Amino acid sequence: MSSTHTVRLPEQLTARLATLARATKRTKSYFIREALERSIEDLEDAYLAETAYEEFLKSGNDSIPLEEVERRLGLAD
């Protein structure tokens, strides 16, 4: 199942997208989907990291220095 979404793009980006679509004989929708698929995982990771960091700050727990983490994981030189 697929859904339709409306997105407003700046003219310059719209022109670049149209040029790419014509040059490759693919649809603009194809490239929008490709771009979203390639970037959404990074966006999800960034959001989850930000949320976890905010929760950590609210917890009042002490941080652990990187050197200590490396030592505990057996990664220290």
Secondary structure, DSSP 8 states (H G I E B T S, - for coil): ----------HHHHHHHHHHHHHHT--HHHHHHHHHHHHHHHHHHHHHHHHHHHHHHHHT-----HHHHHHHTT---
